[in-house]
Amino acid sequence: MKNKDKAKEQLVRELAALRQRISSMEASVEGHTEEALRDSMEMYRILVEHSLQGIVIIQDTHIVFANAAFTKISGYTMDELLSLSPDEVRAMIHPDDQALVWGRFQDRLKGKPVPPRYEYRGIKKDGTLRWLEMAVNRIEFRGKYAIQGAIVNVSDRKRAEDALLESEERYRSLFDRLSVGVFQSTPDGRFLNANPAFTRLLGCPDLETLLNTPVITFYMNPEDREQWKKFTEEKGESFSMELQWQKLDGSPLWVRENARIVKDGQGRVQYYEGVAEDITDRNSEDEKQKNLEMQLQHAQRMEAIGTLAGGIAHDFNNILSAIIGYTEIALFHEPSEVSPTRQSLEQVLVAGERAKDLVKQILTFSRQAEEDRRPVLLEPLVEETLKLLKATLPSNVEIRKSIEHHAGCVMADPTQVHQILMNLCTNAYHAMRGKGGVLKVNIEDVELGPDYTAKHLDIHPGPYIKLIISDTGHGIEENHIDHIFEPYFTTKEKTEGTGMGLAVVHGIIKDLSGSITVSSEPEKGTTFNVFLPRIEVVEVEAKPEEITPLPMGNEQILFVDDEPSLTDLGKQMLECLGYKVEVRTSPVEALEAFRTLPNKFDLVITDMTMPKMTGDELVKELMAIRSDIPIILCTGFSERITEEKAKAIGISAFAMKPFVIRDLANTIYKVLDQEKEK
């Protein structure tokens, strides 16, 4: 019995010890669990507080939690976030994105699936706009469902994406709008991409058609494909070459292709890309450019010759002044009307007048002659010219005319227009002498557009009268046609012409802002087309020239010219008219003589071109001494002075050499008469 009791006591003691150990183990486990829980909560807090993503919990449209990252994103403090009203929470989202964000919140609260992440525009406290990316999750918080959002600021990424999109759009726009064809093609002969200009170049209605058509289809010659391959292999990674292609409809075209080879990292050819330019019209454009350059060179050559002609005219007029003037004086003193001396002098005067007309032609060519422009109807001038020609033409030359009776007027000097007609018609007659033929003269109204004027540098678009003069003569040789308007160029015999006719015609037409072209074929004939600017028809009545007696006088005149022969001539001519004359060959001496006795002289006649002091400079000095002194300025030719400029500085009259006694007498009488009327 005692043994059983002892065994029982021992069992109780062991059970108590076991209970104590279990209790100790339970206490130990409980301690470890609380510590682990505390560690876990601390780790969670650290993760949330230090997360780079903004974390926010929204329940019943209120913010109930936010981490530091979210406060930075929103610009609010934690206390401010927790105190925001529902409307203020909504205001943190751009108005245009509120429906999206809150709609996703509601769907997620109801357990509906939503995109894992989406972007919206958030508004910071300071009003700054930010692009944000959010991931949402439904959680339980304080016994109710709430939305947990993880938010990242993606503004920089959005700006980069927008910039990239804008850049792509810009280059796409450039690609599409380029007038040069741009393409990409594979080594096996398929097009990968092309711009609209390239599809138009090859005659394809759209890009899809091009992409579905093999490259080789557009090669005019199949062997060009092999040549192209060889060229790319020899030239390396870029190449340029000209190829004859054909459009989709088979029509040919020449193309200049500039391209490069695009390879992958292992050096394998991926595709070709390049530009293609249509050069089918290159030859015709080159020809047009060459033609324009030739026209420019011709214009420059004619301008240089014109400048030279002006200088020749000046010197020649001085010589003619002496020839014509002394001849007139000799005739003035020759009493007999039938003496051989008078007859000889009259022939000298006739020759002098012909030389004077030749100088006028030179000045007309150089576009520096005095003109009397007025509205002129071409029809009566053509009728008159053809009437004169008809009397001298042989019977084997037929004249045919075609004139539009409603053709307008041109603003021109009638004498110059007459020169154009006479020169061109006379040349046409000379081309048909012996064999005979047909002289055609047509006048018509035309409107010249940009297509015509682009090929002729010397004329502008607008209304013109077209004068056509053609013949069926021997024509003009090709190597001569570029020179026919140059002075003294002629194929006639020396006794038949001077070579000035067409040069004068050219000068007149240029001066009238017109144009002249010529076409000719040996042994078939020549056609001249003259274009003169058209104006409205104006009726002009011709006034007959009045012939008056030679006026005389007795006033005191100071005559100035650096040529002694001309001062002597001027003195004799003026004395024949009754005037008292004092001459000077130096403008400086003339000025000194006038300064000494300014009231001695009733009139000053001075040359323009003189050494040390020009005529217009002398005039200014004279008028500074005596402002009312009448002055006549004379010149054989000067680019520096014109009649308008002369009158602008106070000159009474402007006279051209060579001197003709009647013209000089009338000019002096008119100036002195005007002075008396003041």
KESE-959111 format. One line per field, with one value per residue (C-alpha): residue number from 1; x, y, z. Coordinates in nm, 2 decimals, padded with zeros to 4 digits, m for minus. Example, Ala and Ser with C-alpha at 12.3 -4.5 7.8 and 13.67 -1.06 7.14 Angstrom:
REM KESE-959111
n: 1/2
east: 01.23/01.37
north: m00.45/m00.11
up: 00.78/00.71
//
This chain:
REM KESE-959111
n: 1/2/3/4/5/6/7/8/9/10/11/12/13/14/15/16/17/18/19/20/21/22/23/24/25/26/27/28/29/30/31/32/33/34/35/36/37/38/39/40/41/42/43/44/45/46/47/48/49/50/51/52/53/54/55/56/57/58/59/60/61/62/63/64/65/66/67/68/69/70/71/72/73/74/75/76/77/78/79/80/81/82/83/84/85/86/87/88/89/90/91/92/93/94/95/96/97/98/99/100/101/102/103/104/105/106/107/108/109/110/111/112/113/114/115/116/117/118/119/120/121/122/123/124/125/126/127/128/129/130/131/132/133/134/135/136/137/138/139/140/141/142/143/144/145/146/147/148/149/150/151/152/153/154/155/156/157/158/159/160/161/162/163/164/165/166/167/168/169/170/171/172/173/174/175/176/177/178/179/180/181/182/183/184/185/186/187/188/189/190/191/192/193/194/195/196/197/198/199/200/201/202/203/204/205/206/207/208/209/210/211/212/213/214/215/216/217/218/219/220/221/222/223/224/225/226/227/228/229/230/231/232/233/234/235/236/237/238/239/240/241/242/243/244/245/246/247/248/249/250/251/252/253/254/255/256/257/258/259/260/261/262/263/264/265/266/267/268/269/270/271/272/273/274/275/276/277/278/279/280/281/282/283/284/285/286/287/288/289/290/291/292/293/294/295/296/297/298/299/300/301/302/303/304/305/306/307/308/309/310/311/312/313/314/315/316/317/318/319/320/321/322/323/324/325/326/327/328/329/330/331/332/333/334/335/336/337/338/339/340/341/342/343/344/345/346/347/348/349/350/351/352/353/354/355/356/357/358/359/360/361/362/363/364/365/366/367/368/369/370/371/372/373/374/375/376/377/378/379/380/381/382/383/384/385/386/387/388/389/390/391/392/393/394/395/396/397/398/399/400/401/402/403/404/405/406/407/408/409/410/411/412/413/414/415/416/417/418/419/420/421/422/423/424/425/426/427/428/429/430/431/432/433/434/435/436/437/438/439/440/441/442/443/444/445/446/447/448/449/450/451/452/453/454/455/456/457/458/459/460/461/462/463/464/465/466/467/468/469/470/471/472/473/474/475/476/477/478/479/480/481/482/483/484/485/486/487/488/489/490/491/492/493/494/495/496/497/498/499/500/501/502/503/504/505/506/507/508/509/510/511/512/513/514/515/516/517/518/519/520/521/522/523/524/525/526/527/528/529/530/531/532/533/534/535/536/537/538/539/540/541/542/543/544/545/546/547/548/549/550/551/552/553/554/555/556/557/558/559/560/561/562/563/564/565/566/567/568/569/570/571/572/573/574/575/576/577/578/579/580/581/582/583/584/585/586/587/588/589/590/591/592/593/594/595/596/597/598/599/600/601/602/603/604/605/606/607/608/609/610/611/612/613/614/615/616/617/618/619/620/621/622/623/624/625/626/627/628/629/630/631/632/633/634/635/636/637/638/639/640/641/642/643/644/645/646/647/648/649/650/651/652/653/654/655/656/657/658/659/660/661/662/663/664/665/666/667/668/669/670/671/672/673/674/675/676/677/678
east: 00.00/00.28/00.45/00.13/00.11/00.47/00.42/00.12/00.31/00.59/00.34/00.18/00.53/00.62/00.29/00.34/00.68/00.55/00.28/00.55/00.76/00.45/00.37/00.72/00.72/00.39/00.52/00.83/00.63/00.40/00.70/00.85/00.51/00.47/00.83/00.78/00.46/00.63/00.91/00.67/00.47/00.80/00.91/00.57/00.59/00.94/00.83/00.53/00.70/01.00/00.83/00.91/00.55/00.28/00.04/m00.30/m00.61/m00.94/m01.26/m01.60/m01.43/m01.20/m00.83/m00.77/m00.40/m00.11/00.26/00.54/00.58/00.21/00.24/00.53/00.33/00.02/00.19/m00.02/00.09/m00.04/m00.27/m00.41/m00.47/m00.67/m00.88/m00.97/m01.34/m01.47/m01.49/m01.13/m01.02/m01.19/m01.02/m00.68/m00.78/m00.80/m01.17/m01.14/m01.00/m01.23/m01.49/m01.22/m01.05/m01.37/m01.53/m01.24/m01.26/m01.63/m01.57/m01.29/m01.49/m01.77/m01.51/m01.51/m01.19/m01.01/m00.69/m00.39/m00.25/m00.38/m00.27/m00.44/m00.36/m00.32/m00.33/m00.09/m00.18/m00.01/m00.21/00.08/m00.04/00.13/00.09/00.04/00.02/m00.20/m00.25/m00.56/m00.66/m00.96/m00.88/m01.06/m01.00/m01.17/m01.43/m01.52/m01.39/m01.15/m00.93/m00.56/m00.38/m00.01/00.09/00.40/00.48/00.53/00.54/00.89/00.81/00.50/00.70/00.95/00.68/00.50/00.83/00.90/00.55/00.58/00.92/00.78/00.49/00.72/00.94/00.64/00.50/00.83/00.85/00.50/00.54/00.88/00.87/01.15/01.07/01.19/01.18/01.29/01.33/01.46/01.75/01.50/01.33/01.03/00.93/00.90/00.79/00.77/00.64/00.36/00.61/00.77/00.44/00.35/00.69/00.62/00.26/00.11/m00.24/m00.14/00.12/m00.05/m00.02/00.35/00.42/00.25/00.45/00.81/01.08/01.20/00.87/00.98/01.31/01.29/01.58/01.59/01.97/01.97/01.88/02.21/02.40/02.24/02.34/02.70/02.71/02.60/02.87/03.14/03.04/03.01/02.74/02.61/02.58/02.44/02.35/02.11/01.87/01.60/01.28/00.93/00.60/00.34/00.17/00.49/00.58/00.96/01.14/01.50/01.57/01.87/01.89/02.09/02.07/02.25/02.26/02.13/02.29/02.23/02.49/02.63/02.69/02.40/02.20/01.86/01.72/01.81/01.68/01.72/01.58/01.49/01.45/01.28/01.54/01.35/01.33/01.69/01.81/01.54/01.60/01.97/01.89/01.67/01.94/02.19/01.95/01.89/02.27/02.32/02.05/02.22/02.56/02.40/02.23/02.56/02.74/02.48/02.50/02.87/02.84/02.57/02.81/03.08/02.83/02.74/03.11/03.15/02.84/02.98/03.30/03.13/02.87/03.15/03.31/02.97/02.91/03.21/03.13/02.76/02.82/03.09/02.90/02.60/02.81/02.97/02.62/02.51/02.79/02.75/02.55/02.50/02.21/02.35/02.73/02.92/03.05/02.70/02.61/02.92/02.84/02.49/02.61/02.85/02.54/02.34/02.62/02.65/02.27/02.31/02.59/02.38/02.10/02.36/02.46/02.09/02.08/02.38/02.21/01.89/02.07/02.23/01.88/02.01/01.84/01.58/01.23/00.89/00.67/00.30/00.02/00.07/m00.16/00.04/m00.21/m00.17/00.21/00.21/m00.01/00.21/00.53/00.40/00.27/00.62/00.78/00.54/00.65/01.01/00.96/00.99/00.68/00.81/00.78/00.42/00.31/00.05/m00.08/m00.31/m00.40/m00.65/m00.85/m00.91/m00.54/m00.44/m00.19/00.18/00.35/00.63/00.80/00.63/00.96/01.12/00.83/00.87/01.24/01.14/00.90/01.13/01.44/01.26/01.07/01.38/01.58/01.30/01.30/01.68/01.65/01.42/01.59/01.64/01.41/01.12/00.88/00.62/00.66/00.40/00.32/00.07/m00.04/m00.24/m00.32/m00.16/m00.14/00.20/00.19/00.46/00.53/00.65/00.82/01.01/01.20/01.28/01.46/01.38/01.00/00.72/00.37/00.09/m00.09/00.12/00.08/00.26/00.42/00.51/00.73/00.83/00.98/01.04/01.40/01.74/01.72/01.99/02.27/02.28/02.62/02.50/02.17/02.32/02.50/02.24/02.15/02.51/02.61/02.79/02.73/02.61/02.63/02.56/02.81/02.99/02.79/02.45/02.44/02.63/02.50/02.33/01.97/01.89/02.10/01.88/01.57/01.69/01.77/01.43/01.24/01.44/01.38/01.01/01.02/00.94/01.11/01.22/01.28/01.39/01.35/01.50/01.57/01.82/01.65/01.31/01.28/01.30/01.04/01.08/00.83/00.82/00.63/00.54/00.35/m00.02/m00.21/m00.57/m00.65/m00.62/m00.70/m00.42/m00.43/m00.10/m00.02/00.17/00.51/00.52/00.80/00.91/01.17/01.52/01.52/01.79/01.92/02.18/02.24/02.58/02.65/02.93/03.00/03.20/03.35/03.68/03.71/03.87/03.71/03.37/03.41/03.52/03.22/02.98/03.11/03.07/02.72/02.60/02.75/02.57/02.25/02.34/02.46/02.78/02.99/03.27/03.42/03.62/03.78/03.82/03.53/03.75/03.84/03.47/03.37/03.64/03.52/03.16/03.26/03.44/03.14/02.83/02.59/02.78/02.62/02.26/02.31/02.56/02.59/02.81/02.92/02.86/03.17/03.48/03.81/03.85/03.48/03.18/02.90/02.65/02.92/02.99/02.62/02.59/02.89/02.74/02.40/02.55/02.69/02.38/02.07/01.87/02.13/01.97/02.19/02.17/02.35/02.48/02.62/02.70/02.61/02.63/02.51/02.54/02.28/01.94/01.70/01.49/01.80/01.92/01.60/01.59/01.92/01.78/01.91/01.69/01.73/01.90/02.04/02.20/02.50/02.57/02.46/02.22/02.19/01.81/01.77/02.03/01.86/01.52/01.65/01.83/01.53/01.29/01.52/01.57/01.21/01.11/01.36/01.20/00.86/00.97
north: 00.00/00.22/00.15/00.26/00.58/00.66/00.59/00.82/01.10/01.07/01.09/01.41/01.57/01.48/01.61/01.94/01.97/01.91/02.17/02.41/02.34/02.38/02.71/02.83/02.72/02.90/03.21/03.19/03.14/03.42/03.65/03.55/03.60/03.95/04.04/03.90/04.10/04.41/04.35/04.29/04.61/04.81/04.67/04.75/05.10/05.15/05.02/05.24/05.55/05.52/05.39/05.58/05.53/05.75/05.53/05.66/05.49/05.65/05.55/05.71/05.98/06.08/06.03/05.82/05.74/05.87/05.82/06.07/06.01/06.10/06.42/06.51/06.43/06.62/06.91/06.88/06.79/06.48/06.68/06.87/06.55/06.39/06.71/06.75/06.74/06.50/06.80/06.89/06.54/06.54/06.87/06.70/06.54/06.72/06.79/06.60/06.29/06.28/06.06/05.81/05.79/05.79/05.54/05.30/05.35/05.25/04.95/04.83/04.87/04.66/04.39/04.45/04.40/04.73/04.78/04.72/05.07/05.38/05.75/06.06/06.43/06.53/06.88/06.98/07.22/07.50/07.43/07.26/06.99/06.65/06.33/06.04/05.67/05.47/05.11/05.05/04.77/04.70/04.65/04.62/04.90/04.94/04.68/04.85/04.83/05.11/05.19/05.17/05.35/05.33/05.64/05.74/06.08/06.01/06.37/06.35/06.03/06.18/06.49/06.26/06.06/06.37/06.51/06.18/06.18/06.54/06.46/06.16/06.36/06.64/06.40/06.21/06.54/06.62/06.27/06.30/06.66/06.62/06.69/06.44/06.07/05.88/05.50/05.19/04.86/04.51/04.32/04.08/04.36/04.47/04.82/04.86/05.22/05.53/05.89/06.02/06.19/05.85/05.68/05.97/05.95/05.58/05.65/05.44/05.54/05.47/05.33/04.99/04.94/05.03/04.79/04.51/04.57/04.42/04.68/04.52/04.61/04.97/04.91/05.00/04.76/04.44/04.44/04.77/04.56/04.37/04.69/04.85/04.55/04.57/04.94/04.90/04.64/04.85/05.18/05.04/05.17/05.47/05.52/05.76/05.68/05.76/05.49/05.47/05.36/05.33/05.42/05.17/05.24/05.18/05.54/05.60/05.84/05.90/05.90/06.01/05.78/05.86/05.58/05.40/05.05/04.98/04.68/04.49/04.43/04.13/04.34/04.18/04.40/04.48/04.72/05.02/05.37/05.67/05.95/05.95/06.26/06.27/06.41/06.33/06.70/06.78/06.80/07.04/07.25/07.25/07.37/07.64/07.76/07.76/07.97/08.22/08.25/08.32/08.59/08.75/08.74/08.89/09.17/09.25/09.26/09.49/09.71/09.74/09.83/10.08/10.26/10.27/10.41/10.69/10.80/10.78/10.99/11.27/11.30/11.26/11.53/11.78/11.70/11.73/12.06/12.20/12.05/12.15/12.49/12.61/12.49/12.69/12.99/12.95/12.92/13.23/13.43/13.29/13.54/13.33/13.08/12.88/12.89/12.56/12.66/12.68/12.34/12.18/12.33/12.21/11.85/11.88/11.99/11.70/11.46/11.62/11.58/11.21/11.18/11.35/11.09/10.82/10.96/10.96/10.60/10.52/10.70/10.53/10.20/10.29/10.42/10.77/10.97/11.24/11.11/11.24/10.97/10.97/10.71/10.57/10.35/10.09/10.04/10.37/10.35/10.01/10.12/10.42/10.21/09.94/10.21/10.36/10.02/09.90/10.18/10.05/09.67/09.46/09.28/08.94/09.05/09.02/09.21/09.04/09.21/09.11/09.38/09.35/09.68/09.69/09.66/09.90/10.18/10.18/10.46/10.55/10.81/10.76/10.82/10.53/10.30/10.40/10.30/09.96/09.89/10.03/09.84/09.50/09.53/09.65/09.36/09.12/09.27/09.23/08.86/08.80/09.00/08.81/08.51/08.71/08.59/08.70/08.97/08.93/09.19/09.10/09.30/09.14/09.18/08.92/08.86/08.73/08.51/08.38/08.08/08.30/08.57/08.31/08.22/08.58/08.79/09.13/09.13/09.11/08.95/09.17/09.30/09.35/09.43/09.17/09.29/09.00/09.06/08.75/08.67/08.37/08.47/08.30/08.30/08.36/08.12/07.96/08.10/08.45/08.47/08.55/08.85/09.02/09.29/09.39/09.73/09.70/09.33/09.27/09.00/09.26/09.41/09.73/09.94/09.80/09.89/09.99/09.71/09.96/09.88/09.59/09.74/10.05/09.84/09.64/09.97/10.12/09.81/09.77/10.14/10.08/09.79/09.55/09.24/09.11/08.75/08.60/08.26/08.16/07.86/07.87/07.90/07.90/08.25/08.46/08.58/08.87/08.89/09.23/09.27/09.63/09.71/09.78/10.08/10.19/10.35/10.72/10.95/11.19/11.45/11.54/11.91/12.05/12.20/12.57/12.73/13.08/13.33/13.30/13.52/13.77/13.97/14.21/14.10/14.03/13.65/13.46/13.14/12.86/12.54/12.37/12.30/12.61/12.52/12.51/12.85/13.00/12.84/12.95/13.31/13.32/13.17/13.40/13.71/13.61/13.63/13.98/13.90/14.04/13.74/13.69/13.33/13.13/12.78/12.74/12.73/12.87/13.18/13.21/13.22/13.49/13.70/13.67/13.75/14.07/14.21/14.00/14.25/14.27/13.95/13.89/13.52/13.24/12.94/12.66/12.31/12.03/11.81/12.02/11.97/12.11/12.22/12.06/12.27/12.21/12.30/12.62/12.70/12.67/12.91/13.16/13.16/13.20/13.54/13.63/13.42/13.57/13.51/13.30/12.99/12.75/12.41/12.22/11.87/11.61/11.34/11.31/11.05/11.31/11.56/11.55/11.82/11.76/11.77/12.09/12.27/12.15/12.35/12.66/12.63/12.81/12.56/12.24/12.19/11.89/11.91/11.93/12.30/12.38/12.76/12.76/12.55/12.76/13.09/12.97/12.85/13.18/13.39/13.18/13.21/13.59/13.64/13.46/13.67/13.99/13.88/13.83
up: 00.00/00.10/m00.23/m00.42/m00.22/m00.29/m00.66/m00.66/m00.49/m00.73/m01.02/m00.88/m00.84/m01.20/m01.33/m01.14/m01.28/m01.63/m01.58/m01.47/m01.77/m02.00/m01.84/m01.88/m02.25/m02.30/m02.15/m02.37/m02.68/m02.59/m02.55/m02.88/m03.06/m02.92/m03.02/m03.37/m03.40/m03.29/m03.53/m03.81/m03.74/m03.72/m04.05/m04.20/m04.07/m04.21/m04.55/m04.56/m04.44/m04.65/m04.96/m05.28/m05.38/m05.23/m05.03/m04.93/m04.78/m04.87/m04.69/m04.74/m04.96/m04.67/m04.65/m04.34/m04.40/m04.61/m04.61/m04.64/m05.01/m05.07/m04.87/m05.10/m05.41/m05.29/m05.13/m04.81/m04.46/m04.29/m04.07/m04.37/m04.56/m04.28/m04.24/m04.61/m04.70/m04.97/m05.22/m05.13/m05.18/m05.53/m05.61/m05.59/m05.92/m06.25/m06.33/m06.66/m06.48/m06.17/m06.33/m06.43/m06.09/m05.88/m06.11/m06.07/m05.69/m05.68/m05.91/m05.69/m05.37/m05.53/m05.61/m05.98/m06.18/m06.29/m06.48/m06.24/m06.31/m06.48/m06.52/m06.43/m06.37/m06.00/m05.87/m05.59/m05.31/m05.50/m05.81/m06.00/m06.24/m06.21/m06.41/m06.16/m06.20/m05.95/m05.86/m05.64/m05.40/m05.18/m04.81/m04.48/m04.24/m03.91/m04.01/m04.34/m04.70/m04.81/m05.11/m05.08/m05.36/m05.45/m05.65/m05.85/m06.01/m06.38/m06.50/m06.63/m06.82/m06.97/m07.08/m07.24/m07.41/m07.53/m07.66/m07.84/m07.98/m08.09/m08.25/m08.43/m08.55/m08.67/m08.86/m08.99/m09.12/m09.28/m09.43/m09.57/m09.70/m09.86/m10.24/m10.29/m10.28/m09.97/m09.95/m09.76/m09.93/m09.84/m10.01/m10.16/m10.35/m10.14/m10.03/m09.66/m09.65/m09.86/m09.85/m10.07/m10.31/m10.38/m10.45/m10.68/m10.85/m10.94/m11.03/m10.75/m10.62/m10.26/m10.03/m10.01/m10.39/m10.38/m10.09/m10.28/m10.60/m10.63/m10.67/m10.99/m11.15/m11.17/m11.35/m11.71/m11.79/m11.58/m11.59/m11.39/m11.09/m11.11/m11.18/m10.87/m10.66/m10.79/m10.73/m10.37/m10.31/m10.46/m10.30/m09.94/m09.71/m09.92/m10.29/m10.56/m10.91/m11.20/m11.32/m11.58/m11.41/m11.53/m11.36/m11.27/m11.61/m11.80/m11.88/m11.85/m11.62/m11.51/m11.14/m10.94/m10.63/m10.31/m10.05/m09.77/m09.64/m09.29/m09.11/m08.79/m08.51/m08.70/m09.01/m09.20/m09.44/m09.30/m09.55/m09.78/m09.73/m09.95/m10.16/m10.53/m10.75/m11.09/m11.34/m11.65/m11.74/m11.64/m12.00/m12.10/m11.79/m11.86/m12.21/m12.08/m11.84/m12.12/m12.33/m12.04/m11.99/m12.36/m12.34/m12.05/m12.22/m12.53/m12.32/m12.15/m12.48/m12.62/m12.31/m12.35/m12.72/m12.63/m12.38/m12.65/m12.90/m12.67/m12.65/m13.02/m13.07/m12.85/m13.04/m13.38/m13.30/m13.22/m13.56/m13.74/m13.56/m13.74/m14.08/m14.08/m13.91/m14.14/m14.44/m14.33/m14.28/m14.62/m14.78/m14.57/m14.74/m15.09/m15.29/m15.60/m15.60/m15.89/m15.85/m15.85/m15.50/m15.36/m15.52/m15.37/m15.03/m15.04/m15.11/m14.81/m14.61/m14.74/m14.64/m14.30/m14.24/m14.34/m14.09/m13.83/m13.89/m13.85/m13.51/m13.41/m13.51/m13.29/m12.99/m13.06/m13.05/m12.72/m12.60/m12.53/m12.80/m12.73/m12.80/m12.87/m12.73/m12.76/m12.82/m13.17/m13.37/m13.57/m13.84/m14.03/m13.99/m14.14/m14.42/m14.49/m14.48/m14.71/m14.95/m14.98/m15.02/m15.28/m15.52/m15.50/m15.48/m15.80/m15.93/m15.81/m15.45/m15.32/m15.01/m14.78/m14.47/m14.20/m13.94/m13.65/m13.69/m13.31/m13.22/m12.94/m12.93/m12.82/m12.64/m12.88/m13.10/m13.44/m13.62/m13.43/m13.51/m13.87/m13.84/m13.71/m13.99/m14.27/m14.15/m14.11/m14.43/m14.63/m14.49/m14.59/m14.95/m14.97/m14.87/m15.17/m15.44/m15.76/m15.68/m15.55/m15.28/m15.03/m14.76/m14.49/m14.23/m13.95/m13.64/m13.36/m12.99/m12.76/m12.39/m12.28/m11.97/m11.74/m11.95/m12.23/m12.02/m11.81/m12.13/m12.22/m11.96/m12.13/m12.11/m11.85/m11.85/m11.98/m12.30/m12.61/m12.98/m13.18/m13.51/m13.74/m14.04/m14.24/m14.58/m14.80/m14.88/m14.83/m14.45/m14.19/m14.13/m13.78/m13.69/m13.78/m13.60/m13.26/m13.41/m13.63/m13.37/m13.32/m13.47/m13.81/m13.83/m14.19/m14.46/m14.73/m14.96/m14.84/m15.08/m14.96/m14.59/m14.28/m14.05/m13.82/m13.92/m13.69/m13.41/m13.42/m13.43/m13.13/m12.94/m13.01/m12.90/m12.58/m12.50/m12.54/m12.29/m12.58/m12.72/m13.06/m13.16/m13.48/m13.63/m13.97/m14.18/m14.47/m14.81/m14.65/m14.50/m14.18/m13.93/m13.69/m13.40/m13.23/m12.90/m12.79/m12.47/m12.56/m12.42/m12.47/m12.81/m12.81/m13.10/m13.18/m13.45/m13.62/m13.62/m13.92/m13.84/m13.88/m14.08/m13.96/m14.08/m13.93/m13.62/m13.56/m13.26/m13.13/m12.77/m12.61/m12.58/m12.39/m12.58/m12.40/m12.56/m12.50/m12.88/m13.05/m13.38/m13.22/m13.04/m13.37/m13.54/m13.27/m13.29/m13.67/m13.66/m13.39/m13.56/m13.88/m13.68/m13.56/m13.21/m13.04/m12.92/m12.67/m12.67/m12.42/m12.45/m12.08/m11.84/m11.57/m11.79/m11.88/m11.51/m11.44/m11.73/m11.61/m11.25/m11.36/m11.56/m11.48/m11.63/m11.96/m12.10/m12.20/m12.26/m12.19/m12.42/m12.28/m12.37/m12.12/m12.14/m12.07/m11.87/m11.51/m11.49/m11.66/m11.81/m11.53/m11.27/m11.46/m11.46/m11.08/m11.04/m11.29/m11.13/m10.79/m10.92/m11.12/m11.07/m11.36/m11.64/m11.92/m12.01/m12.30/m12.23/m12.53/m12.57/m12.83/m12.57/m12.20/m11.96/m11.68/m11.80/m11.97/m12.06/m11.75/m11.52/m11.70/m11.64/m11.28/m11.21/m11.37/m11.73/m11.98/m12.27/m12.36/m12.72/m12.89/m13.12/m13.41/m13.44/m13.71/m13.76/m13.77/m13.46/m13.28/m13.39/m13.28/m12.94/m12.87/m12.98/m12.76/m12.45/m12.49/m12.56/m12.24/m12.05/m12.18/m12.07/m11.70
//
